[in-house]
Amino acid sequence: MAASLQLSAYHQMFGIYDYNSHPLAPVGTKAFVHERPEQRASFADHGKIVYVIGPAMHHYRHLEFYIPETRGLRKSDTYVFLPTKFEMPATAAADSLITAIT
């Protein structure tokens, strides 16, 4: 079988996808996007709750987000994902007591 038949259509058209320069995240993932000081008032919140749309292909390490407050889109490289489907592991009171003692 020829090597070109084993490649995906994307690979044949655009080359190998670089996950380091264009990170991927599941569409609809809730996230918190940082707003730079030029974009906000002095004592305003430092970010907004947004949802992932996909990678921003023309920007290095940026994702594109949907902002429900303004119904707008934003590309950003400063974000934190907020997991809603999975619980973050928490330490039990006994575990934190043992850690404090040691």
Secondary structure, DSSP 8 states (H G I E B T S, - for coil): --GGGGS-HHHHHH-S--TTTS----TT-EEEEE--GGGS-TTS-SEEEEEEEEE-TTSTT-EEEEETTTTEEEEES-EEE--SSS------HHHHHHHHH-
